[in-house]
């Protein structure tokens, strides 16, 4: 028997979109944030968010700074 309550929960990127829309962020800002989140997951080989934390965020930001030469302003949290 399936647990429909857990299956009906929006996925992370959908939750991000819902939250940003509720806060009246611009569509372009929403798309940018979602794009960076996707890049983060790809960088970490599509690991589940619950299996990652601050160390993975630091690794990704370091990768952006060192390997991709992304500006500090873009990487600012």
N, C-alpha and C positions, 0 to 999 in steps of 0.2 A: 504494500500500500504506500502510495506516495504522500509525502508531507507537503501539501499544497501551500501552506503558509510560507515555508521557506522558498518554494519555487516561485512564488508570486513577488518576492522581494526584488526590487529593481537592482540591476547590476551596478557596479561601482560607477562606471562612466555615466550611466543614466541618473544615478544619485547626484553626481557632480552637476549635470545639466539641470536637474530639477532645483537643486539648491541655488545655483547661479541665476536661474530665471526668477526664482522667488525673491532674490536679492536685487533684481533688475540690472544685472550685468549686461553689457552690450553683447550682441550675438557674436561679434568678432572676438571679444574677450573670452567668451565661452569656448569658441572653437579653438582658440590658442591654448587655453588651459587643457582642454581635452587632448589636443595634439601632443603637448608636453607629457601628459600622463601616459599616453600610448607609447611615446618614446622611452619613458622610464621603464615600462613593463617589457618592452622589446629588449632594452639594454640588459635587463635581468632575466632574459630567456623566458619571459611570460610566466614568471612565478606568481603564485597567488598573493594578493596584497596582505592577507593575514600572516603570511610567512616572511614578511619584510618589515623593516623598521628604519630607525634613524641611520644606521650604518649603511644601508642600501641607498638612502637618499644622499648621504655624503659621498659615496662611491660614484653615483650618477653625476652629482654636481662637479666632482673632481674630473670626471671624464669629459664633461662639457667644457671645463676650463682648460684642461691640458691638451686633450685630443682634438676637440672641436673648436677651440678658441672662441667660445661663446662669452660675450661680455659679462662683467660682474653685474651690471644692471639687469640683464636678462635673467641671470641666475639668482637674483635676490629673492629671498622668501619673505 
